[in-house]
Amino acid sequence: MKEELHSCKLYRSGDITLTACQGKVNKHVLILSRMHKDITVADNEKKTPETVSSYNETKYGVDILDQMAEKYTCRSSTRRWPAHSFQNTLDLAVISARVLYKEITN
């Protein structure tokens, strides 16, 4: 599925919006959102949709979470995907608890 560079397609189903963008030559970006009901496209060279702009503004928190999960992990080596998913969920719960604790106790 090769599209024109910087082209985007929007798909809606109820209150869920899927934005499919061709950001680079061989790279597709898919963003699923329940927050954005109507998507506006910026009037710039790249014609970025609102969902992409919103993600780019808030991705810093996701990057920090990924770094913390990598540094403070409880994961062990396993080939079973349920175990891997459980360990990942446990990592995210511990990080969330730590952030809440730091926020409450300063």
FIBA-476189 format. One record per atom (N, C-alpha, C, O): residue number from 0; atom name; y, x, z. Coordinates in Angstrom, 2 decimals. Example, Ala and Ser with C-alpha at 12.3 -4.5 7.8 and 13.67 -1.06 7.14 Angstrom:
  num  atomo        Y        X        Z
    0      N    -5.69    13.19     7.80
    0     CA    -4.50    12.30     7.80
    0      C    -3.30    13.20     7.80
    0      O    -3.32    14.24     8.46
    1      N    -2.25    12.85     7.08
    1     CA    -1.06    13.67     7.14
    1      C     0.03    12.90     7.87
    1      O     1.14    13.41     8.04
***
This chain:
  num  atomo        Y        X        Z
    0      N    -1.18     0.84     0.00
    0     CA     0.00     0.00     0.00
    0      C     1.24     0.88     0.00
    0      O     1.79     1.17     1.06
    1      N     1.67     1.30    -1.14
    1     CA     2.85     2.14    -1.26
    1      C     4.03     1.28    -1.67
    1      O     4.02     0.66    -2.73
    2      N     5.03     1.26    -0.83
    2     CA     6.23     0.46    -1.07
    2      C     7.40     1.38    -1.40
    2      O     7.29     2.60    -1.30
    3      N     8.50     0.78    -1.78
    3     CA     9.73     1.52    -2.03
    3      C    10.23     2.11    -0.72
    3      O    10.14     1.47     0.33
    4      N    10.77     3.33    -0.76
    4     CA    11.26     4.01     0.43
    4      C    12.35     3.19     1.11
    4      O    13.23     2.65     0.44
    5      N    12.28     3.08     2.42
    5     CA    13.21     2.33     3.28
    5      C    13.16     0.83     3.01
    5      O    14.14     0.13     3.25
    6      N    12.03     0.33     2.53
    6     CA    11.90    -1.11     2.37
    6      C    11.17    -1.68     3.58
    6      O    10.33    -1.01     4.18
    7      N    11.49    -2.91     3.92
    7     CA    10.87    -3.57     5.07
    7      C    10.43    -4.97     4.69
    7      O    11.06    -5.66     3.89
    8      N     9.31    -5.36     5.29
    8     CA     8.84    -6.73     5.14
    8      C     8.69    -7.32     6.53
    8      O     8.26    -6.64     7.46
    9      N     9.03    -8.59     6.66
    9     CA     8.94    -9.28     7.94
    9      C     7.91   -10.38     7.84
    9      O     7.86   -11.13     6.87
   10      N     7.08   -10.46     8.87
   10     CA     6.07   -11.51     8.94
   10      C     6.24   -12.21    10.29
   10      O     6.38   -11.56    11.32
   11      N     6.22   -13.54    10.27
   11     CA     6.37   -14.31    11.50
   11      C     5.20   -15.25    11.69
   11      O     4.67   -15.81    10.73
   12      N     4.81   -15.40    12.94
   12     CA     3.81   -16.39    13.32
   12      C     4.23   -16.92    14.68
   12      O     4.00   -16.28    15.70
   13      N     4.83   -18.10    14.69
   13     CA     5.33   -18.66    15.94
   13      C     6.51   -17.85    16.44
   13      O     7.52   -17.71    15.75
   14      N     6.37   -17.31    17.65
   14     CA     7.46   -16.51    18.21
   14      C     7.19   -15.01    18.11
   14      O     7.89   -14.21    18.75
   15      N     6.20   -14.61    17.32
   15     CA     5.87   -13.19    17.14
   15      C     6.34   -12.74    15.76
   15      O     6.10   -13.41    14.76
   16      N     7.01   -11.59    15.73
   16     CA     7.51   -11.04    14.48
   16      C     6.89    -9.66    14.25
   16      O     6.91    -8.82    15.15
   17      N     6.36    -9.43    13.07
   17     CA     5.82    -8.13    12.68
   17      C     6.74    -7.56    11.61
   17      O     6.97    -8.19    10.58
   18      N     7.25    -6.37    11.86
   18     CA     8.10    -5.67    10.91
   18      C     7.31    -4.51    10.32
   18      O     6.84    -3.65    11.07
   19      N     7.14    -4.48     9.02
   19     CA     6.43    -3.40     8.33
   19      C     7.43    -2.64     7.47
   19      O     7.98    -3.20     6.52
   20      N     7.67    -1.38     7.81
   20     CA     8.68    -0.58     7.11
   20      C     8.04     0.65     6.47
   20      O     7.07     1.21     6.99
   21      N     8.59     1.05     5.36
   21     CA     8.21     2.29     4.68
   21      C     9.31     3.30     5.01
   21      O    10.28     3.43     4.27
   22      N     9.15     4.02     6.16
   22     CA    10.19     4.92     6.64
   22      C    10.21     6.24     5.90
   22      O    11.28     6.77     5.60
   23      N     9.04     6.77     5.60
   23     CA     8.92     8.04     4.88
   23      C     7.99     7.83     3.71
   23      O     7.42     6.75     3.55
   24      N     7.82     8.84     2.88
   24     CA     7.06     8.70     1.65
   24      C     5.64     8.22     1.91
   24      O     5.20     7.26     1.28
   25      N     4.91     8.84     2.82
   25     CA     3.53     8.44     3.08
   25      C     3.36     7.90     4.50
   25      O     2.29     8.06     5.08
   26      N     4.37     7.27     5.06
   26     CA     4.31     6.81     6.44
   26      C     4.78     5.37     6.56
   26      O     5.92     5.05     6.19
   27      N     3.91     4.50     7.07
   27     CA     4.26     3.12     7.34
   27      C     4.51     2.97     8.82
   27      O     3.86     3.62     9.64
   28      N     5.45     2.12     9.18
   28     CA     5.75     1.83    10.57
   28      C     5.58     0.34    10.77
   28      O     6.16    -0.46    10.05
   29      N     4.76    -0.04    11.77
   29     CA     4.54    -1.44    12.11
   29      C     5.06    -1.67    13.52
   29      O     4.68    -0.96    14.44
   30      N     5.94    -2.67    13.68
   30     CA     6.48    -3.01    14.99
   30      C     6.26    -4.49    15.23
   30      O     6.71    -5.33    14.46
   31      N     5.55    -4.79    16.32
   31     CA     5.27    -6.16    16.71
   31      C     6.22    -6.52    17.85
   31      O     6.32    -5.78    18.83
   32      N     6.92    -7.64    17.72
   32     CA     7.93    -8.00    18.71
   32      C     7.91    -9.49    19.01
   32      O     7.76   -10.32    18.11
   33      N     8.05    -9.81    20.29
   33     CA     8.26   -11.19    20.71
   33      C     9.70   -11.40    21.10
   33      O    10.13   -12.54    21.28
   34      N    10.46   -10.32    21.24
   34     CA    11.85   -10.40    21.68
   34      C    12.79   -10.77    20.55
   34      O    13.79   -11.45    20.78
   35      N    12.51   -10.34    19.35
   35     CA    13.40   -10.55    18.21
   35      C    12.94   -11.75    17.38
   35      O    11.93   -11.68    16.69
   36      N    13.68   -12.82    17.46
   36     CA    13.34   -14.03    16.69
   36      C    13.85   -13.92    15.25
   36      O    13.10   -14.13    14.30
   37      N    15.13   -13.60    15.11
   37     CA    15.74   -13.42    13.80
   37      C    16.07   -11.95    13.63
   37      O    16.73   -11.34    14.48
   38      N    15.62   -11.38    12.54
   38     CA    15.80    -9.95    12.30
   38      C    16.98    -9.74    11.36
   38      O    17.03   -10.30    10.26
   39      N    17.94    -8.93    11.82
   39     CA    19.05    -8.54    10.95
   39      C    18.82    -7.10    10.51
   39      O    18.28    -6.29    11.27
   40      N    19.22    -6.80     9.31
   40     CA    19.05    -5.47     8.74
   40      C    20.40    -4.80     8.69
   40      O    21.38    -5.38     8.21
   41      N    20.47    -3.56     9.19
   41     CA    21.73    -2.82     9.20
   41      C    22.18    -2.51     7.78
   41      O    21.37    -2.36     6.86
   42      N    23.46    -2.43     7.63
   42     CA    24.05    -2.16     6.32
   42      C    24.33    -0.67     6.18
   42      O    25.47    -0.26     5.96
   43      N    23.28     0.15     6.31
   43     CA    23.42     1.58     6.13
   43      C    22.47     2.06     5.04
   43      O    21.82     1.25     4.38
   44      N    22.40     3.35     4.86
   44     CA    21.58     3.91     3.78
   44      C    20.10     3.60     3.96
   44      O    19.39     3.33     2.98
   45      N    19.62     3.63     5.22
   45     CA    18.20     3.42     5.47
   45      C    17.83     1.95     5.66
   45      O    16.65     1.62     5.70
   46      N    18.81     1.07     5.79
   46     CA    18.58    -0.37     5.94
   46      C    17.58    -0.64     7.08
   46      O    16.57    -1.33     6.88
   47      N    17.88    -0.11     8.26
   47     CA    16.98    -0.27     9.39
   47      C    17.07    -1.67     9.98
   47      O    18.17    -2.17    10.23
   48      N    15.94    -2.31    10.20
   48     CA    15.95    -3.63    10.82
   48      C    16.23    -3.53    12.33
   48      O    16.14    -2.46    12.92
   49      N    16.56    -4.65    12.91
   49     CA    16.94    -4.70    14.33
   49      C    15.79    -4.26    15.24
   49      O    16.03    -3.63    16.27
   50      N    14.56    -4.56    14.88
   50     CA    13.42    -4.17    15.72
   50      C    13.28    -2.65    15.79
   50      O    12.97    -2.11    16.85
   51      N    13.51    -1.96    14.69
   51     CA    13.42    -0.50    14.66
   51      C    14.56     0.10    15.47
   51      O    14.34     1.05    16.23
   52      N    15.76    -0.43    15.32
   52     CA    16.92     0.07    16.09
   52      C    16.70    -0.11    17.58
   52      O    17.00     0.78    18.37
   53      N    16.18    -1.26    17.97
   53     CA    15.91    -1.55    19.38
   53      C    14.86    -0.59    19.93
   53      O    15.01    -0.08    21.04
   54      N    13.80    -0.34    19.17
   54     CA    12.77     0.60    19.61
   54      C    13.35     2.00    19.76
   54      O    13.08     2.68    20.75
   55      N    14.14     2.44    18.79
   55     CA    14.71     3.78    18.84
   55      C    15.63     3.96    20.04
   55      O    15.73     5.06    20.59
   56      N    16.31     2.89    20.47
   56     CA    17.19     2.98    21.64
   56      C    16.40     3.05    22.94
   56      O    16.89     3.62    23.91
   57      N    15.19     2.51    22.98
   57     CA    14.44     2.43    24.23
   57      C    13.20     3.32    24.26
   57      O    12.46     3.27    25.25
   58      N    12.94     4.11    23.24
   58     CA    11.71     4.90    23.21
   58      C    11.72     6.06    24.19
   58      O    10.67     6.66    24.43
   59      N    12.86     6.40    24.75
   59     CA    12.94     7.49    25.72
   59      C    12.04     7.21    26.91
   59      O    11.35     8.11    27.39
   60      N    12.03     5.97    27.39
   60     CA    11.18     5.60    28.52
   60      C     9.71     5.73    28.20
   60      O     8.92     6.14    29.05
   61      N     9.33     5.39    26.98
   61     CA     7.93     5.51    26.56
   61      C     7.53     6.98    26.48
   61      O     6.42     7.34    26.86
   62      N     8.43     7.83    26.01
   62     CA     8.14     9.27    25.94
   62      C     7.95     9.86    27.34
   62      O     7.05    10.67    27.55
   63      N     8.79     9.45    28.29
   63     CA     8.66     9.93    29.68
   63      C     7.34     9.45    30.27
   63      O     6.65    10.22    30.95
   64      N     6.99     8.19    30.03
   64     CA     5.72     7.65    30.52
   64      C     4.54     8.44    29.96
   64      O     3.61     8.76    30.70
   65      N     4.57     8.74    28.68
   65     CA     3.49     9.51    28.06
   65      C     3.38    10.91    28.68
   65      O     2.28    11.40    28.91
   66      N     4.54    11.55    28.95
   66     CA     4.53    12.87    29.56
   66      C     3.94    12.82    30.96
   66      O     3.15    13.68    31.34
   67      N     4.35    11.80    31.74
   67     CA     3.84    11.68    33.11
   67      C     2.34    11.38    33.10
   67      O     1.60    11.91    33.93
   68      N     1.89    10.54    32.18
   68     CA     0.47    10.20    32.10
   68      C    -0.36    11.42    31.72
   68      O    -1.50    11.56    32.15
   69      N     0.20    12.30    30.91
   69     CA    -0.51    13.51    30.52
   69      C    -0.58    14.51    31.67
   69      O    -1.58    15.19    31.86
   70      N     0.52    14.59    32.43
   70     CA     0.59    15.57    33.52
   70      C    -0.20    15.11    34.75
   70      O    -0.92    15.91    35.36
   71      N    -0.07    13.84    35.12
   71     CA    -0.71    13.31    36.34
   71      C    -1.77    12.29    35.93
   71      O    -1.57    11.09    36.09
   72      N    -2.87    12.74    35.43
   72     CA    -3.89    11.83    34.94
   72      C    -5.13    11.84    35.83
   72      O    -5.42    12.83    36.51
   73      N    -5.86    10.74    35.81
   73     CA    -7.15    10.67    36.52
   73      C    -8.29    10.61    35.52
   73      O    -9.44    10.39    35.90
   74      N    -8.00    10.82    34.25
   74     CA    -9.01    10.71    33.21
   74      C   -10.05    11.82    33.31
   74      O    -9.76    12.95    33.71
   75      N   -11.24    11.45    32.95
   75     CA   -12.31    12.43    32.82
   75      C   -12.85    12.33    31.40
   75      O   -12.58    11.36    30.69
   76      N   -13.59    13.31    31.00
   76     CA   -14.12    13.32    29.65
   76      C   -15.22    12.26    29.52
   76      O   -16.20    12.27    30.27
   77      N   -15.04    11.36    28.57
   77     CA   -16.03    10.32    28.36
   77      C   -16.01     9.90    26.89
   77      O   -15.00    10.02    26.21
   78      N   -17.15     9.41    26.43
   78     CA   -17.24     8.91    25.06
   78      C   -17.23     7.39    25.02
   78      O   -17.22     6.78    23.95
   79      N   -17.22     6.78    26.19
   79     CA   -17.26     5.33    26.27
   79      C   -15.85     4.78    26.27
   79      O   -15.05     5.15    27.13
   80      N   -15.52     3.92    25.33
   80     CA   -14.16     3.41    25.24
   80      C   -13.78     2.51    26.41
   80      O   -12.61     2.52    26.79
   81      N   -14.69     1.72    27.02
   81     CA   -14.26     0.93    28.18
   81      C   -13.82     1.81    29.35
   81      O   -12.85     1.48    30.04
   82      N   -14.52     2.92    29.56
   82     CA   -14.13     3.84    30.64
   82      C   -12.79     4.47    30.33
   82      O   -11.95     4.60    31.22
   83      N   -12.58     4.86    29.09
   83     CA   -11.30     5.45    28.69
   83      C   -10.16     4.45    28.88
   83      O    -9.09     4.81    29.38
   84      N   -10.37     3.19    28.49
   84     CA    -9.34     2.15    28.64
   84      C    -9.03     1.90    30.12
   84      O    -7.87     1.75    30.49
   85      N   -10.08     1.86    30.96
   85     CA    -9.87     1.66    32.38
   85      C    -9.08     2.82    32.99
   85      O    -8.16     2.59    33.78
   86      N    -9.41     4.05    32.63
   86     CA    -8.70     5.21    33.15
   86      C    -7.25     5.22    32.69
   86      O    -6.36     5.59    33.46
   87      N    -7.00     4.81    31.46
   87     CA    -5.64     4.74    30.96
   87      C    -4.84     3.68    31.73
   87      O    -3.69     3.92    32.10
   88      N    -5.45     2.53    31.96
   88     CA    -4.79     1.47    32.73
   88      C    -4.51     1.93    34.15
   88      O    -3.45     1.62    34.70
   89      N    -5.42     2.66    34.74
   89     CA    -5.24     3.19    36.09
   89      C    -4.08     4.19    36.12
   89      O    -3.27     4.17    37.04
   90      N    -4.00     5.05    35.11
   90     CA    -2.87     5.99    35.00
   90      C    -1.54     5.25    34.95
   90      O    -0.60     5.60    35.66
   91      N    -1.46     4.22    34.11
   91     CA    -0.21     3.47    33.98
   91      C     0.15     2.73    35.27
   91      O     1.32     2.64    35.61
   92      N    -0.85     2.21    35.98
   92     CA    -0.60     1.52    37.24
   92      C    -0.06     2.49    38.29
   92      O     0.85     2.15    39.04
   93      N    -0.64     3.69    38.36
   93     CA    -0.19     4.68    39.33
   93      C     1.24     5.13    39.02
   93      O     2.06     5.27    39.93
   94      N     1.54     5.34    37.77
   94     CA     2.90     5.76    37.39
   94      C     3.90     4.64    37.70
   94      O     4.99     4.92    38.20
   95      N     3.54     3.41    37.41
   95     CA     4.42     2.27    37.72
   95      C     4.65     2.16    39.22
   95      O     5.77     1.91    39.66
   96      N     3.60     2.34    40.01
   96     CA     3.74     2.29    41.47
   96      C     4.64     3.41    41.97
   96      O     5.44     3.20    42.88
   97      N     4.51     4.59    41.39
   97     CA     5.36     5.71    41.80
   97      C     6.82     5.44    41.48
   97      O     7.70     5.72    42.29
   98      N     7.08     4.91    40.29
   98     CA     8.46     4.60    39.90
   98      C     9.06     3.55    40.84
   98      O    10.20     3.68    41.26
   99      N     8.28     2.50    41.16
   99     CA     8.76     1.48    42.08
   99      C     9.00     2.05    43.47
   99      O    10.01     1.73    44.10
  100      N     8.10     2.90    43.96
  100     CA     8.27     3.52    45.26
  100      C     9.54     4.36    45.31
  100      O    10.31     4.26    46.27
  101      N     9.76     5.18    44.29
  101     CA    10.97     6.02    44.23
  101      C    12.23     5.16    44.18
  101      O    13.25     5.52    44.76
  102      N    12.17     4.03    43.47
  102     CA    13.31     3.13    43.34
  102      C    13.63     2.48    44.68
  102      O    14.81     2.31    45.02
  103      N    12.62     2.11    45.43
  103     CA    12.83     1.42    46.71
  103      C    13.29     2.37    47.80
  103      O    14.18     2.04    48.59
  104      N    12.69     3.57    47.87
  104     CA    12.99     4.50    48.95
  104      C    14.09     5.49    48.62
  104      O    14.51     6.25    49.50
  105      N    14.56     5.52    47.42
  105     CA    15.58     6.48    46.97
  105      C    15.13     7.90    47.19
  105      O    15.85     8.84    46.87
***
